[in-house]
Amino acid sequence: MGAIAGVVLAIALFAFIFWPERNPFFQADKTRVDYLRERKDVIYENLRDLNFEYLAGKYPEQDYEEQRSALEDEAAKVIAEMDLLEQKGMSARGSRA
């Protein structure tokens, strides 16, 4: 009886683990705004890391200022493009209504 229960449990676990719930080769389509949101998050994370490393004494002040300025400029461009795309999307939705 115990062997049968073990076999049934093993089959159930195997089916649970390997059952194809969804297609693993399917990727959700990302919009440009989705990509830009991810990029903005990465830039902000890089700014936090840069600030931490500067405060830890790993960067001289001039290098820190240059890196921070470059990352802030890139973040501003990304945010501006996101705003532009979102405004276009809102105006397109408004004209359809």
C-alpha positions as CSV (number, residue, x, y, z in Angstrom):
1,M,0.0,0.0,0.0
2,G,2.8,2.4,0.9
3,A,4.6,1.6,-2.4
4,I,1.5,2.5,-4.4
5,A,1.0,5.7,-2.5
6,G,4.7,6.6,-3.2
7,V,4.3,5.9,-6.9
8,V,1.1,8.0,-7.1
9,L,2.8,10.8,-5.2
10,A,5.9,10.7,-7.5
11,I,3.6,10.8,-10.6
12,A,1.6,13.7,-9.2
13,L,4.8,15.6,-8.4
14,F,6.3,14.9,-11.8
15,A,3.1,16.1,-13.5
16,F,2.9,19.2,-11.3
17,I,6.5,20.2,-12.0
18,F,6.6,19.5,-15.7
19,W,3.0,20.2,-16.7
20,P,3.2,22.8,-19.6
21,E,1.1,25.6,-18.0
22,R,1.9,28.0,-20.8
23,N,4.1,28.2,-23.8
24,P,7.7,28.9,-22.6
25,F,8.6,30.3,-26.0
26,F,6.0,33.0,-25.9
27,Q,7.1,36.5,-24.9
28,A,4.7,39.3,-24.2
29,D,5.2,42.1,-26.6
30,K,6.8,45.1,-25.0
31,T,6.0,48.6,-26.0
32,R,8.6,51.3,-26.3
33,V,7.2,52.9,-23.1
34,D,7.7,49.5,-21.2
35,Y,11.3,49.4,-22.4
36,L,11.8,53.0,-21.3
37,R,10.4,52.3,-17.9
38,E,12.8,49.4,-17.5
39,R,15.7,51.6,-18.7
40,K,14.7,54.4,-16.2
41,D,14.7,51.9,-13.4
42,V,18.2,50.7,-14.3
43,I,19.5,54.3,-14.6
44,Y,18.1,55.1,-11.1
45,E,19.7,52.0,-9.7
46,N,23.0,53.0,-11.3
47,L,22.7,56.4,-9.7
48,R,22.1,54.9,-6.3
49,D,25.1,52.6,-6.7
50,L,27.3,55.4,-7.9
51,N,26.3,57.5,-4.9
52,F,27.0,54.7,-2.5
53,E,30.4,54.0,-4.0
54,Y,31.3,57.7,-3.9
55,L,30.3,57.9,-0.2
56,A,32.4,54.8,0.4
57,G,35.4,56.6,-1.1
58,K,35.8,54.5,-4.3
59,Y,35.4,57.5,-6.7
60,P,37.2,60.8,-6.8
61,E,34.9,63.8,-6.8
62,Q,35.6,64.7,-10.4
63,D,34.8,61.2,-11.7
64,Y,31.7,61.0,-9.5
65,E,30.4,64.3,-10.9
66,E,31.0,63.3,-14.5
67,Q,29.3,59.9,-14.0
68,R,26.4,61.4,-12.2
69,S,25.9,64.1,-14.8
70,A,25.9,61.5,-17.6
71,L,23.4,59.3,-15.8
72,E,21.2,62.2,-15.0
73,D,21.2,63.4,-18.6
74,E,20.4,59.9,-19.8
75,A,17.5,59.7,-17.3
76,A,16.2,63.1,-18.4
77,K,16.2,61.9,-22.1
78,V,14.4,58.7,-21.2
79,I,11.7,60.5,-19.1
80,A,11.2,63.1,-21.8
81,E,10.7,60.3,-24.4
82,M,8.3,58.5,-22.1
83,D,6.3,61.7,-21.6
84,L,6.1,62.3,-25.3
85,L,5.0,58.8,-26.1
86,E,2.4,58.8,-23.3
87,Q,1.0,62.2,-24.5
88,K,0.7,60.8,-28.1
89,G,-1.1,57.7,-26.7
90,M,-3.5,59.9,-24.7
91,S,-4.2,62.2,-27.7
92,A,-4.7,59.2,-29.9
93,R,-7.2,57.7,-27.4
94,G,-8.9,61.1,-27.1
95,S,-9.4,61.5,-30.8
96,R,-11.0,58.0,-31.1
97,A,-13.6,58.7,-28.4
